[in-house]
Amino acid sequence: MNRLYEIKDVAVRLNRHPRTCRKDIKDLQSKFPNDPALHTYIGKRLRFTNEHIERIIELCSSPKEEKNILKGLFNYAQSRKKKRPKQ
């Protein structure tokens, strides 16, 4: 039988504050409405297994290519930024 974790346990494993973790999971629920890792309720409480936590990490992680694209866009924006003359 798998151990079930509460949101505060997930927050500790993800090194997040419980409120931030709860907000992030709500955002993921809206982006991925059919993912069972985000919608396992026992009574009124949201519960997670180890597999669910691994899936949440996958959903939160952006691919390396996207990070490189974002880094390139940031560097381009910084190079285009003009310095203001001192008055």
C-alpha positions as CSV (number, residue, x, y, z in Angstrom):
1,M,0.0,0.0,0.0
2,N,1.3,3.4,-0.9
3,R,1.8,6.1,1.7
4,L,-0.4,9.2,1.2
5,Y,1.0,12.6,1.8
6,E,-0.7,15.9,2.6
7,I,0.0,19.2,0.9
8,K,2.4,20.2,3.7
9,D,4.4,17.1,3.2
10,V,4.6,17.7,-0.5
11,A,5.7,21.3,0.2
12,V,8.6,20.1,2.4
13,R,9.7,17.6,-0.3
14,L,9.6,20.4,-3.0
15,N,11.3,22.9,-0.7
16,R,8.3,25.3,-0.9
17,H,6.1,27.1,1.6
18,P,2.7,25.2,1.9
19,R,0.7,28.2,0.7
20,T,2.9,28.6,-2.4
21,C,2.8,24.9,-3.0
22,R,-1.0,24.9,-2.8
23,K,-1.2,27.9,-5.2
24,D,1.1,26.1,-7.6
25,I,-1.0,22.9,-7.5
26,K,-4.1,24.9,-8.2
27,D,-2.4,26.4,-11.2
28,L,-1.4,23.0,-12.4
29,Q,-4.9,21.7,-11.9
30,S,-6.3,24.4,-14.2
31,K,-3.6,23.6,-16.8
32,F,-3.9,19.8,-16.6
33,P,-7.6,19.1,-15.6
34,N,-7.4,15.4,-16.4
35,D,-4.2,14.5,-14.6
36,P,-4.9,12.1,-11.7
37,A,-1.8,13.2,-9.8
38,L,-3.5,16.6,-9.2
39,H,-7.0,15.4,-8.4
40,T,-6.8,12.6,-5.8
41,Y,-9.2,13.6,-3.0
42,I,-10.0,11.6,0.1
43,G,-13.0,13.3,1.6
44,K,-12.3,17.0,1.2
45,R,-8.5,16.6,1.4
46,L,-6.1,16.4,-1.5
47,R,-3.7,13.5,-1.1
48,F,-0.5,12.5,-3.0
49,T,1.5,9.4,-3.4
50,N,5.2,9.2,-4.3
51,E,4.2,8.8,-8.0
52,H,2.0,11.9,-7.8
53,I,4.9,13.9,-6.4
54,E,7.2,12.8,-9.2
55,R,4.5,13.7,-11.7
56,I,4.1,17.2,-10.2
57,I,7.9,17.7,-10.4
58,E,7.7,16.7,-14.1
59,L,4.8,19.1,-14.7
60,C,6.7,22.0,-13.0
61,S,10.0,21.4,-14.7
62,S,10.4,23.1,-18.0
63,P,12.5,21.4,-20.7
64,K,16.1,22.4,-21.0
65,E,15.4,23.8,-24.6
66,E,12.8,26.2,-23.2
67,K,15.2,27.4,-20.6
68,N,17.8,28.1,-23.3
69,I,15.3,30.0,-25.4
70,L,14.2,32.1,-22.5
71,K,17.9,32.8,-21.5
72,G,18.6,33.8,-25.1
73,L,15.6,36.2,-25.1
74,F,16.7,37.7,-21.9
75,N,20.2,38.3,-23.1
76,Y,18.9,39.8,-26.3
77,A,16.6,42.2,-24.4
78,Q,19.5,43.2,-22.1
79,S,21.8,43.9,-25.1
80,R,19.1,46.0,-26.7
81,K,18.5,48.0,-23.5
82,K,19.9,51.5,-23.9
83,K,21.5,53.3,-21.0
84,R,19.9,56.6,-20.0
85,P,22.3,59.5,-20.1
86,K,22.9,61.1,-16.7
87,Q,21.3,64.5,-16.2
